[in-house]
Amino acid sequence: MQDQLRDETQNEQLARLTSIVESGSFSNAKALLAAMHPAEIADLLESLPQSERSVLWDMVDSSIEGDVLVETHDEVRATLVREMDSSELQAVSQTLELDDLADFIQSLPETLTREVLSSMTDQHRRRLDQVLSYAEDSAGGLMDLDTITVREDVTLEVVLRYLRRQDTLPPHTDRLIVVDNFERYVGELPIRRLLTGKRSSQVSAVMRRDRQAVPVNMSQRDVARLFEDHDLVSAAVVDQKNQLLGRITIDDVVDVIREEAEQSVLSMAGLNQEDDIFAPALRSARKRALWLGINLLTALLASWVISQFQLALDKLVLLAVLMTIVPSMGGIAGSQTLTLVIRGQALGQVNAANARTLLRRELLVALINGSLWAVVVCLFTFLWFDEAVIGLLLALALMINLLCAALSGLIIPLSLNRIGVDPALAGGVLLTTVTDVIGVVAFLGLASWLLL
C-alpha cells in the first residue's frame, strides 16, 4: 500500500479516495489514510468540499489527528475542530510537540482554549505559556523548549554515556548545545564531532564557538534566511542575556519559507494563505469585497481623469483608440520593478542604503525599454493610421509613463514597508492607479496641449 501511494500524485490520491468514499468502502479508505503521512492527509482534506471533508476526517486515526490539524490552514482547521468535542481536543493536545501545540492552541476559540489548558499539568502549562509569550512570527514563537545541553568541561565519553541513558532524542538533533553553569549559551557540539572525536577529549576541545545563537525576538523571516545562508538543521535560541531558551529546527523553518512564498503571491490579490478554497460563498465574497471596492475606487479615479479630456476625445477619436496603450505598458513595467523590490525586501537585499543605486538602475532600464518601444509604437501609429504627430505624442507619453512606473515600483514598496504595511498586499493597487493616471494624463494632456 505504501509503495503504491509513493507512486501516486496528490491528484491521483484524491481521485482514488473520493471514488472509495463514494462507493461506501470505508474500510479501504481507512487503510489508504493509514498509509499516508499527516501532511499528505492535510493536503487531501484541504482539497475536498466540506461535506466530503467531514466524512474523510472521521476516518483519520485519532493518534495522528493532532499532526494532521497542525498541517492544515487556519480556516480548514477551524471547520474540523468544530466537529470535535473537548475530550478529543484534549487528547490531541497531548500528542503534539510544544511548538506545534502553541500554534494549535492559538487557532482555537477562547472557550475551547480554556478547556484544553485546564487539562494540562502545571509544568506543561508553564512551558506552553513561555512559548506563547513571544510573538508568533518571531524566533520565540518558532522555538521548541526540548533541548539537550552539555558542559564544556566534560569528556566526550561522559556525553556519550549521558545520551545512552536517554529514552529518545528530540527530532532533528544534529548538535548538542553547550552551556555554562548558569545555562548561558557557549557554543555547540556537532554530533559528527562527538562520534568521531577521541572519547578522552573534552567538549571544549572539539566544540564550535563560532555559531551565534538566534535572538528570541528575531523575525521568522530573518530566521529562515539564517538557516538558508548557513545550511542549518537546528539552532539555539537565547534571550538578551544570552540565556538558553530553546531551539529552532529545520521543519519549522521550511513551513515559514512555504508560508512566506504562498502569502507573497496571494496577498497581491487580497487573499490569505489560510483561506479555505471550499469555504461558504458568502464568507469568501465578504472577504474579497473590500479588495474589489478599493479597486473600483482607483478605476473611478482613472475614469474621472479621462473625463477631464472629453473635448480632446470628441475631436480626435483616434486618441481613444490608442489611449489604453500607455497605461497598459506602464502597468507591466511598474509591476516588474515592484515584484523585484518586494522580493529583494523579503530577502533583505533592498534597504535605504542601496535604494538610490537601485533607483538609478531601474530608471535606466525604463529609459532603454521606453526608447525601444516608443520607436515601435510611433512607427505603428504612422503606418496604420498615417498620423505621425499622434505617433510622436504616444511615444513621448509612453516614455514618461515607463519612467514614472519604474520610480513608483521602487518608492511604493519602500514607503509601505516603512509604515508597516505589507507591500505585496497594497503595492499592486497603488501602482496600477499611478500608472493609469499618469499614462492618461501624459498622453491626453500632451494631445490637448499640442493638437487642440
Protein Blocks (a to p, Z undefined) as FASTA:
>chain_A
ZZmmmmpcfklmmmmmmmmmmnopamlmmmmmmmpcfklmmmmmmmpcfklmmmmmmmpc
fklmmmmmmmpcfklmmmmmmmpcfklmmmmmmmpcfklmmmmmmmpcfklmmmmmmmpc
fklmmmmmmmmmpcfkbmklmpcfbdcdddfkbcfklmmmmmmmpmbdcehiabdcdddf
kopafbdcdfklmmmmcfkbcfklmmcfkbccddfklcfklmmmmmmmnopabdcdddfk
opafbdcdfklmmmmmmmmmmmmmmmmnopafkbcfkbcfklmmmmmmmmmmmmmmmmmm
mmmmmmmmmmmmmmmmmlmmmmmmmmmmmmmmmmmmmmmmmmmmmnopacfklmmmmmmm
mmmmmmmmmmmmmmmmmmmmmmmnopaklmmmmmmmmmmmmmmmmmmmmmmmmmmmmnop
afklmmmmmmmmmmmmmmmmmmmmmmmmmmZZ
